[in-house]
Amino acid sequence: MTLTSRLTQSIEILFEDQFDIFRRGGIFRVPTRPGDTGTTPLRPESVVYLPRTRKTVTLDAVAGYDPGEFSRNTEFSKVVENFGEGDFPHPPIYLPTIFSEELGALEGDTLLLNGIAFTYAGTFDSGALQNLSTLDDLKVVPPDFQTTLSNRGQAPTDSATAELFEEMSSGSFEWFSTETIALARLEDLDEWMPSVNIISFMALYPKHGEVDLETEARRLATVFQGAVHVKSSEGVRRMFFTKAVEGSGFADVVVPLLLGGLIIFSSLMGSIVDREREIFTYSALGLSPPNVGALFFAESAVYSVIGGMGGYLLSQVVAKTFSFLGRMGVMTPPEMNFSSLTSVSTILIVMAVVMLSTIVPALRASRSANPGVARKWKMPMPDGDRLKFVFPFTVSEVDFAGILSFISEHFANHSDATLGSFAAKNVTLFKIPGAKGGADAIGIEAEISLAPFDLGIFQKFRMYSSEFEIEGIDEVVVEIQRVGGTPSSWYRSNRGFADELRKQFLLWRSLPVQTIEHYRAQTEASLTGAESAS
């Protein structure tokens, strides 16, 4: 979590007599901060420039520490000796060896971090820093929130809440490598880069052995919004202060809520009778029953928002009025709870009651709507051993060429008769000159075996484009000739085959443009090769 300066100052004032208090933080991307979300790959403060060699390196983060902790903690002193101590013309900064060599930096060089001058004070021991950990086994380097979000299946540029990270276990976090960060004094980052510097951790070291660590940790937990870890002779303990959430008065609002729900229910049921012609008009325009029902839900959603927010604003006005009358001595104002949790909960309850009251009216409205078309496409009956129908898809002339190669590839993937719902062989593309209003029609043909294969269902399949009433749009004609298998089994198996073909058409519409162009070119090459061969 991010610690505000007011909080850190308060803790220092309260506990400075018993503890040496040090802060940790730095400059790194935090998804809970609005400015740190988005698609920008590099933040300006992550770039270090050395004017002498005119070279730059990109840092993942800049870790900030108090120099006093390096003298107080022997493990920290192994990272950098005399951290931040010395006479520097600019704030000192320490780089890992790999970045120092890449820049060609020498101690005393002036480096620019986001345009701010720093003095290169030397390198630090990356291995020693990597081995350091907190009492709850977390690293002391800045966390890599972007990689942490990616591991959870979220986009690295997504925003996040503090509660999300608080609920995660320590093992779920990723940390920046010590080979890709720099070290600086936290006070320098506070002074020169306050807008991007973050205080994320505080370490308290007892000044003498008489300090009761557990008692002081409990006292700190009451003023600190987060976990407090304390190490004593009994081990490491985690403490945090919470308050129980209680609710009361639910029985007093049940009756008003039921009355409100019944009013909405009766109003919508009555409007269905009054709006029958409107519902029939929607059906005539092509709206399906679910769409008609969704209109009633949308109407109720407006009512719920207006009711929830309007009721909240009205309650504020009434409360102000009662408060004014109370000050005038006219009446004693009742006690009211205006906490954010109560207000939001009340609004959500009102919205939920309104939406629940809409379920039955919306279902009735959807049943009153008759779309006038079959809800599911049905394959026509065959004429003897021949089945011909217009496939329930219209495609552009340009797209159909690519679809043929796409379907041909799908058939090629089903050449084995032991797998899948069908098997295809002898798949070829063909052209019918002048068959489409004077233009050439193109198509695909194959020999298909349908599952279950032990029934011996075998057929010849042809699919080609045909002229449609809209210029530039083709309809798809499918012709199937039964060769083997009983007529009933053949027709029944073709239902699944037609559904499989339909899925491929739906999948085609989701392909990227580059893939579509690839299939178009493949069809043109196949048809051109066939003409040359003939």
C-alpha positions as CSV (number, residue, x, y, z in Angstrom):
1,M,0.0,0.0,0.0
2,T,1.0,3.6,-0.5
3,L,1.7,5.6,2.7
4,T,0.9,9.3,2.8
5,S,3.3,11.8,4.2
6,R,0.8,12.7,6.9
7,L,0.6,9.1,8.1
8,T,4.4,8.6,8.2
9,Q,4.8,11.8,10.1
10,S,2.2,10.8,12.6
11,I,3.9,7.5,13.2
12,E,7.2,9.2,13.6
13,I,5.8,11.6,16.2
14,L,4.0,8.8,18.2
15,F,6.9,6.3,18.3
16,E,10.1,8.3,17.8
17,D,11.0,8.0,21.6
18,Q,11.1,4.2,21.5
19,F,12.0,3.3,17.9
20,D,14.4,4.3,15.1
21,I,12.0,4.7,12.2
22,F,13.0,4.4,8.6
23,R,11.0,4.6,5.4
24,R,11.3,2.7,2.2
25,G,9.8,3.4,-1.2
26,G,10.9,4.7,-4.6
27,I,9.8,5.3,-8.1
28,F,7.8,2.5,-9.8
29,R,4.5,1.8,-11.5
30,V,1.5,1.3,-9.2
31,P,-1.8,0.1,-10.8
32,T,-3.8,1.6,-7.9
33,R,-2.5,5.1,-8.9
34,P,-4.6,6.4,-11.9
35,G,-1.6,7.9,-13.7
36,D,0.2,4.5,-13.7
37,T,-2.4,2.7,-15.9
38,G,-2.6,2.7,-19.6
39,T,-0.5,1.5,-22.5
40,T,2.6,3.6,-22.1
41,P,5.5,1.2,-22.1
42,L,8.2,3.4,-20.5
43,R,7.9,6.1,-18.0
44,P,10.2,9.1,-18.4
45,E,11.6,8.8,-14.8
46,S,12.9,5.3,-15.7
47,V,15.5,6.6,-18.1
48,V,19.1,7.5,-16.9
49,Y,21.3,9.6,-19.2
50,L,25.0,10.2,-18.8
51,P,26.0,13.4,-20.7
52,R,29.7,12.6,-20.7
53,T,29.3,9.4,-22.8
54,R,25.8,10.4,-24.2
55,K,24.5,7.0,-23.3
56,T,21.2,6.0,-21.7
57,V,19.8,3.0,-19.8
58,T,16.3,2.2,-18.8
59,L,15.5,1.3,-15.2
60,D,12.6,-0.7,-14.0
61,A,12.4,1.2,-10.8
62,V,14.4,3.4,-8.4
63,A,14.4,2.1,-4.9
64,G,14.6,4.7,-2.1
65,Y,16.0,4.0,1.4
66,D,16.9,6.0,4.5
67,P,20.7,6.0,5.0
68,G,20.2,5.4,8.7
69,E,18.8,1.9,8.1
70,F,22.1,0.9,6.4
71,S,24.0,1.7,9.6
72,R,21.3,0.2,11.8
73,N,20.9,-3.1,10.0
74,T,24.1,-5.0,9.2
75,E,22.4,-6.9,6.3
76,F,21.7,-3.6,4.6
77,S,25.3,-2.5,5.0
78,K,26.4,-5.5,2.9
79,V,24.6,-3.9,-0.1
80,V,26.4,-0.6,0.0
81,E,28.9,0.6,2.5
82,N,28.3,4.1,3.8
83,F,25.1,4.4,1.8
84,G,24.3,8.1,1.0
85,E,27.2,9.3,3.1
86,G,29.7,11.8,1.7
87,D,29.8,15.2,0.1
88,F,28.0,15.1,-3.3
89,P,27.3,18.1,-5.6
90,H,24.0,16.4,-6.5
91,P,21.9,13.7,-4.8
92,P,23.8,10.4,-5.0
93,I,22.5,7.5,-7.0
94,Y,23.8,3.9,-7.1
95,L,23.6,1.6,-10.2
96,P,24.0,-2.1,-10.7
97,T,27.3,-3.1,-12.2
98,I,25.8,-4.1,-15.6
99,F,24.2,-0.6,-16.1
100,S,27.3,1.2,-14.8
101,E,29.4,-0.6,-17.4
102,E,26.9,0.0,-20.1
103,L,26.9,3.8,-19.4
104,G,30.7,3.8,-18.9
105,A,30.0,5.7,-15.7
106,L,32.7,6.8,-13.3
107,E,32.2,7.8,-9.6
108,G,31.4,11.5,-9.5
109,D,29.7,11.6,-12.9
110,T,26.6,13.6,-13.2
111,L,23.6,11.5,-14.3
112,L,20.2,12.8,-15.4
113,L,17.1,10.9,-14.1
114,N,14.0,12.4,-15.8
115,G,16.0,15.6,-16.3
116,I,17.0,15.8,-12.6
117,A,20.7,15.8,-11.9
118,F,22.1,13.0,-9.7
119,T,25.7,12.2,-8.8
120,Y,26.9,8.6,-9.6
121,A,28.1,7.3,-6.2
122,G,29.1,3.8,-7.3
123,T,27.6,0.3,-7.6
124,F,25.9,-1.9,-5.1
125,D,25.9,-5.6,-4.4
126,S,22.8,-6.9,-6.3
127,G,23.1,-10.3,-4.8
128,A,23.0,-9.0,-1.2
129,L,20.0,-6.8,-2.0
130,Q,18.2,-9.7,-3.6
131,N,18.7,-11.8,-0.5
132,L,17.2,-9.3,1.8
133,S,13.5,-9.8,2.9
134,T,11.0,-8.4,5.3
135,L,9.5,-10.1,8.3
136,D,6.7,-11.6,6.2
137,D,9.2,-12.9,3.6
138,L,8.7,-10.1,1.0
139,K,11.5,-8.6,-0.9
140,V,12.8,-5.2,0.0
141,V,13.0,-4.1,-3.7
142,P,10.0,-2.5,-5.4
143,P,7.2,-4.9,-6.5
144,D,6.6,-5.6,-10.2
145,F,2.8,-5.1,-10.3
146,Q,2.6,-5.4,-14.1
147,T,4.0,-8.9,-14.1
148,T,1.9,-9.8,-11.0
149,L,-1.2,-8.8,-12.9
150,S,-0.2,-10.7,-16.0
151,N,0.3,-13.9,-13.9
152,R,-3.3,-13.5,-12.7
153,G,-4.6,-13.3,-16.3
154,Q,-5.1,-9.5,-16.3
155,A,-3.8,-7.0,-18.7
156,P,-0.6,-5.4,-17.4
157,T,-2.1,-1.9,-18.2
158,D,-5.3,-2.6,-16.3
159,S,-6.1,-0.6,-13.1
160,A,-6.5,-2.4,-9.9
161,T,-7.6,-1.8,-6.3
162,A,-5.6,-2.0,-3.1
163,E,-8.0,-4.7,-1.9
164,L,-7.0,-6.9,-4.8
165,F,-3.3,-6.9,-3.7
166,E,-4.2,-7.2,0.0
167,E,-6.1,-10.4,-0.7
168,M,-3.1,-11.9,-2.6
169,S,-0.6,-14.1,-0.8
170,S,3.0,-13.0,-0.6
171,G,4.0,-15.8,-2.9
172,S,1.9,-14.4,-5.7
173,F,3.9,-11.2,-6.0
174,E,6.7,-10.7,-8.5
175,W,9.6,-8.3,-7.7
176,F,11.9,-6.3,-9.9
177,S,15.4,-7.8,-10.4
178,T,18.1,-6.0,-8.5
179,E,20.0,-5.9,-11.8
180,T,17.5,-3.5,-13.3
181,I,16.9,-0.9,-10.6
182,A,18.9,1.9,-9.0
183,L,19.2,3.0,-5.4
184,A,18.8,6.5,-4.0
185,R,18.2,8.3,-0.8
186,L,14.5,8.5,-0.1
187,E,14.7,12.0,1.1
188,D,16.2,13.1,-2.2
189,L,13.4,11.5,-4.2
190,D,10.9,13.2,-1.8
191,E,12.6,16.6,-2.6
192,W,13.3,16.3,-6.3
193,M,10.6,14.0,-7.6
194,P,7.7,14.2,-5.1
195,S,5.0,13.6,-7.8
196,V,6.2,10.1,-8.6
197,N,7.9,9.0,-5.4
198,I,6.1,6.5,-3.3
199,I,6.4,5.6,0.4
200,S,5.4,2.0,0.6
201,F,7.0,0.6,3.8
202,M,8.2,1.7,7.2
203,A,10.6,-0.2,9.4
204,L,10.8,0.4,13.2
205,Y,13.9,-0.7,15.2
206,P,13.6,-0.6,19.0
207,K,16.1,1.8,20.6
208,H,16.5,-0.3,23.7
209,G,15.6,-3.7,25.0
210,E,12.9,-2.5,27.4
211,V,10.4,-1.8,24.5
212,D,7.4,-4.2,24.6
213,L,7.2,-4.9,20.9
214,E,3.9,-6.7,20.9
215,T,2.2,-3.9,22.9
216,E,3.6,-1.2,20.7
217,A,2.6,-3.2,17.6
218,R,-1.0,-3.4,18.8
219,R,-1.0,0.3,19.4
220,L,0.4,1.0,16.0
221,A,-2.1,-1.3,14.3
222,T,-5.0,0.9,15.7
223,V,-3.7,4.0,13.7
224,F,-2.2,2.2,10.7
225,Q,-4.4,1.1,7.8
226,G,-2.8,-2.2,7.0
227,A,-0.9,-5.1,8.5
228,V,1.8,-4.6,11.2
229,H,4.4,-7.4,11.5
230,V,6.4,-7.7,14.7
231,K,9.2,-10.1,15.5
232,S,9.7,-11.2,19.1
233,S,11.0,-14.2,21.0
234,E,7.9,-16.1,20.0
235,G,8.4,-15.5,16.3
236,V,6.8,-13.2,13.7
237,R,3.2,-12.1,14.2
238,R,0.9,-10.2,11.9
239,M,-1.5,-7.7,13.5
240,F,-4.2,-5.5,12.0
241,F,-7.0,-3.5,13.5
242,T,-10.6,-4.0,12.2
243,K,-14.1,-3.1,13.3
244,A,-17.0,-5.4,13.1
245,V,-19.7,-4.4,10.7
246,E,-23.2,-4.5,12.1
247,G,-26.6,-4.0,10.6
248,S,-30.0,-3.3,12.0
249,G,-33.4,-2.1,11.1
250,F,-33.9,-4.4,8.2
251,A,-37.4,-5.3,9.3
252,D,-38.4,-1.7,9.1
253,V,-37.6,-1.4,5.4
254,V,-39.0,-4.8,4.2
255,V,-42.6,-3.5,3.9
256,P,-41.6,-0.3,2.0
257,L,-39.4,-2.4,-0.3
258,L,-42.2,-4.9,-1.0
259,L,-44.7,-2.1,-1.7
260,G,-42.2,-0.4,-4.1
261,G,-41.6,-3.7,-5.9
262,L,-45.4,-4.4,-6.2
263,I,-45.9,-0.9,-7.6
264,I,-43.3,-1.4,-10.2
265,F,-44.6,-4.9,-11.0
266,S,-48.2,-3.7,-11.4
267,S,-47.2,-0.7,-13.5
268,L,-45.2,-2.8,-15.9
269,M,-47.9,-5.5,-16.2
270,G,-50.4,-2.8,-17.0
271,S,-48.1,-1.2,-19.6
272,I,-47.8,-4.6,-21.4
273,V,-51.6,-4.5,-22.1
274,D,-51.4,-0.8,-23.1
275,R,-48.4,-1.4,-25.4
276,E,-49.4,-4.5,-27.2
277,R,-49.4,-2.8,-30.6
278,E,-46.0,-1.4,-29.8
279,I,-44.7,-4.9,-29.0
280,F,-46.2,-6.2,-32.2
281,T,-44.5,-3.4,-34.1
282,Y,-41.1,-4.4,-32.6
283,S,-41.8,-8.0,-33.7
284,A,-42.6,-6.8,-37.2
285,L,-39.3,-4.9,-37.3
286,G,-37.4,-8.1,-36.5
287,L,-36.9,-7.9,-32.8
288,S,-36.8,-11.3,-31.2
289,P,-38.7,-12.1,-28.0
290,P,-35.5,-11.8,-25.8
291,N,-34.9,-8.3,-27.3
292,V,-38.4,-7.2,-26.5
293,G,-37.9,-8.5,-22.9
294,A,-34.6,-6.6,-22.7
295,L,-36.4,-3.3,-23.6
296,F,-38.5,-3.7,-20.4
297,F,-35.4,-4.5,-18.4
298,A,-33.7,-1.3,-19.8
299,E,-36.8,0.7,-18.8
300,S,-36.7,-0.7,-15.3
301,A,-33.0,0.0,-15.1
302,V,-33.8,3.7,-15.7
303,Y,-36.4,3.6,-13.0
304,S,-34.0,1.9,-10.6
305,V,-31.3,4.5,-11.2
306,I,-33.7,7.4,-10.9
307,G,-35.3,5.9,-7.8
308,G,-32.0,5.1,-6.1
309,M,-30.3,8.4,-6.8
310,G,-33.4,10.4,-6.5
311,G,-34.2,8.9,-3.1
312,Y,-30.7,9.5,-1.9
313,L,-30.9,13.2,-2.9
314,L,-34.4,13.6,-1.5
315,S,-33.2,12.1,1.8
316,Q,-30.4,14.6,1.9
317,V,-32.8,17.5,1.5
318,V,-35.2,16.1,4.1
319,A,-32.3,15.6,6.6
320,K,-31.1,19.2,6.0
321,T,-34.7,20.4,6.6
322,F,-35.0,18.4,9.8
323,S,-31.6,19.6,11.0
324,F,-32.6,23.3,10.3
325,L,-35.9,22.8,12.1
326,G,-34.1,21.2,15.0
327,R,-31.7,24.2,15.3
328,M,-34.8,26.5,15.3
329,G,-36.3,24.5,18.2
330,V,-39.3,23.5,16.1
331,M,-38.7,19.7,16.4
332,T,-36.1,17.2,17.5
333,P,-34.5,15.7,14.3
334,P,-34.4,11.9,14.2
335,E,-31.0,10.1,14.2
336,M,-29.9,9.3,10.7
337,N,-27.0,7.2,9.4
338,F,-25.3,8.8,6.4
339,S,-22.3,6.6,6.2
340,S,-21.1,5.7,2.7
341,L,-21.7,2.0,3.2
342,T,-25.3,2.6,4.3
343,S,-26.0,4.9,1.4
344,V,-24.5,2.6,-1.3
345,S,-26.2,-0.4,0.2
346,T,-29.6,1.3,0.2
347,I,-29.3,2.4,-3.4
348,L,-28.3,-1.1,-4.5
349,I,-31.2,-2.7,-2.6
350,V,-33.6,-0.3,-4.2
351,M,-32.2,-1.1,-7.7
352,A,-32.3,-4.8,-7.0
353,V,-35.9,-4.7,-6.0
354,V,-36.9,-2.8,-9.1
355,M,-35.0,-5.2,-11.4
356,L,-36.5,-8.3,-9.7
357,S,-40.0,-6.8,-10.1
358,T,-39.4,-6.7,-13.8
359,I,-38.7,-10.4,-14.4
360,V,-42.3,-11.5,-14.8
361,P,-43.4,-8.5,-16.9
362,A,-40.4,-8.9,-19.2
363,L,-41.1,-12.6,-19.7
364,R,-44.7,-11.9,-20.5
365,A,-43.7,-9.2,-22.9
366,S,-41.3,-11.5,-24.7
367,R,-44.0,-14.2,-25.0
368,S,-46.4,-11.7,-26.5
369,A,-43.8,-11.0,-29.2
370,N,-44.0,-13.2,-32.3
371,P,-40.9,-12.7,-34.5
372,G,-42.6,-14.3,-37.4
373,V,-39.5,-16.4,-38.3
374,A,-38.2,-19.7,-37.1
375,R,-35.9,-19.4,-34.2
376,K,-33.6,-22.1,-35.6
377,W,-32.7,-22.8,-39.2
378,K,-34.1,-26.2,-40.4
379,M,-32.6,-28.1,-43.2
380,P,-35.2,-28.9,-46.0
381,M,-36.3,-32.4,-46.9
382,P,-34.4,-34.1,-49.7
383,D,-35.7,-34.9,-53.1
384,G,-35.0,-38.6,-53.4
385,D,-31.2,-39.0,-53.1
386,R,-30.5,-35.3,-53.8
387,L,-30.5,-32.5,-51.2
388,K,-30.2,-28.9,-52.4
389,F,-30.7,-25.8,-50.3
390,V,-29.6,-22.2,-49.9
391,F,-27.2,-22.0,-46.9
392,P,-28.4,-19.5,-44.2
393,F,-25.5,-17.2,-44.9
394,T,-24.9,-14.3,-47.3
395,V,-21.3,-13.3,-48.1
396,S,-19.7,-10.7,-50.3
397,E,-18.2,-11.8,-53.6
398,V,-14.7,-11.0,-52.4
399,D,-15.1,-12.9,-49.2
400,F,-16.5,-16.1,-50.7
401,A,-13.2,-16.8,-52.6
402,G,-11.4,-16.9,-49.2
403,I,-14.1,-19.0,-47.6
404,L,-13.6,-21.7,-50.2
405,S,-9.9,-22.2,-49.2
406,F,-10.8,-21.9,-45.6
407,I,-13.4,-24.7,-45.9
408,S,-11.0,-26.7,-48.1
409,E,-8.4,-26.5,-45.3
410,H,-11.1,-27.7,-42.8
411,F,-11.9,-30.6,-45.0
412,A,-8.2,-31.5,-45.3
413,N,-8.0,-31.6,-41.5
414,H,-10.8,-34.3,-41.6
415,S,-9.2,-36.7,-44.2
416,D,-8.9,-39.4,-41.5
417,A,-12.1,-41.4,-41.2
418,T,-11.4,-42.5,-37.7
419,L,-11.7,-39.0,-36.1
420,G,-14.4,-36.3,-36.1
421,S,-18.0,-36.2,-37.3
422,F,-17.1,-36.6,-41.0
423,A,-14.2,-37.5,-43.4
424,A,-13.5,-35.7,-46.7
425,K,-11.5,-36.7,-49.7
426,N,-10.9,-35.5,-53.3
427,V,-11.5,-31.9,-52.3
428,T,-11.2,-29.5,-55.2
429,L,-12.2,-26.0,-56.1
430,F,-14.1,-25.3,-59.4
431,K,-15.4,-22.5,-61.5
432,I,-18.7,-22.3,-63.4
433,P,-18.4,-19.8,-66.3
434,G,-21.4,-17.4,-66.6
435,A,-23.5,-19.2,-63.9
436,K,-24.0,-16.1,-61.8
437,G,-25.8,-13.5,-63.9
438,G,-23.2,-13.7,-66.6
439,A,-20.3,-13.8,-64.1
440,D,-18.4,-16.8,-63.1
441,A,-19.5,-18.8,-60.0
442,I,-16.9,-20.5,-57.9
443,G,-17.3,-23.4,-55.5
444,I,-15.9,-26.4,-53.8
445,E,-16.7,-30.1,-54.1
446,A,-15.7,-33.2,-52.2
447,E,-16.6,-36.7,-51.3
448,I,-17.8,-36.9,-47.7
449,S,-18.3,-39.8,-45.3
450,L,-20.5,-39.1,-42.3
451,A,-20.3,-40.5,-38.8
452,P,-21.2,-43.0,-37.5
453,F,-18.9,-44.4,-40.2
454,D,-20.1,-48.0,-39.6
455,L,-23.5,-47.0,-41.3
456,G,-21.7,-46.5,-44.6
457,I,-23.1,-43.0,-45.2
458,F,-21.3,-41.6,-48.3
459,Q,-22.1,-38.6,-50.4
460,K,-20.9,-36.1,-52.9
461,F,-20.8,-32.5,-51.8
462,R,-20.9,-29.3,-53.8
463,M,-21.1,-25.7,-52.5
464,Y,-21.0,-22.7,-54.8
465,S,-21.9,-19.0,-55.0
466,S,-25.1,-17.8,-56.6
467,E,-26.5,-14.4,-57.5
468,F,-28.3,-12.5,-54.8
469,E,-30.8,-9.7,-55.0
470,I,-28.2,-7.2,-53.5
471,E,-25.4,-6.3,-55.9
472,G,-22.0,-7.5,-54.6
473,I,-23.5,-10.0,-52.2
474,D,-23.6,-13.8,-53.0
475,E,-25.8,-16.5,-51.5
476,V,-24.4,-19.9,-50.8
477,V,-26.0,-22.9,-52.5
478,V,-25.3,-26.5,-51.2
479,E,-25.9,-29.6,-53.2
480,I,-25.5,-33.1,-51.7
481,Q,-26.0,-36.4,-53.6
482,R,-26.4,-39.5,-51.5
483,V,-24.1,-42.4,-52.7
484,G,-24.3,-44.9,-49.8
485,G,-26.3,-45.4,-46.5
486,T,-30.0,-45.5,-45.7
487,P,-32.0,-42.4,-46.6
488,S,-33.1,-41.7,-43.0
489,S,-29.5,-42.1,-41.5
490,W,-28.1,-40.0,-44.4
491,Y,-30.6,-37.1,-43.8
492,R,-30.1,-37.2,-40.0
493,S,-26.3,-37.2,-40.2
494,N,-26.4,-34.2,-42.6
495,R,-28.0,-32.1,-39.9
496,G,-24.8,-32.3,-37.8
497,F,-22.7,-31.8,-40.9
498,A,-24.6,-28.6,-41.8
499,D,-24.1,-27.3,-38.3
500,E,-20.4,-28.0,-38.5
501,L,-20.3,-26.1,-41.8
502,R,-22.2,-23.2,-40.2
503,K,-19.7,-23.0,-37.4
504,Q,-16.9,-22.6,-40.0
505,F,-18.8,-19.7,-41.5
506,L,-19.1,-18.1,-38.1
507,L,-15.5,-18.7,-37.4
508,W,-14.6,-17.0,-40.7
509,R,-16.1,-13.8,-39.6
510,S,-13.8,-13.6,-36.6
511,L,-10.5,-14.1,-38.6
512,P,-8.1,-11.1,-38.8
513,V,-7.7,-9.3,-42.1
514,Q,-4.3,-10.7,-42.9
515,T,-5.6,-14.3,-42.6
516,I,-8.6,-13.5,-44.8
517,E,-6.3,-12.1,-47.5
518,H,-4.1,-15.2,-47.3
519,Y,-7.1,-17.5,-48.0
520,R,-8.3,-15.3,-50.9
521,A,-4.9,-15.4,-52.5
522,Q,-4.8,-19.2,-52.0
523,T,-8.2,-19.6,-53.8
524,E,-7.1,-17.5,-56.7
525,A,-3.9,-19.5,-57.0
526,S,-5.8,-22.8,-56.9
527,L,-8.3,-21.7,-59.6
528,T,-5.6,-20.3,-61.8
529,G,-3.6,-23.5,-61.5
530,A,-6.7,-25.5,-62.4
531,E,-7.4,-23.4,-65.5
532,S,-3.8,-23.7,-66.6
533,A,-3.9,-27.5,-66.2
534,S,-7.1,-27.8,-68.2
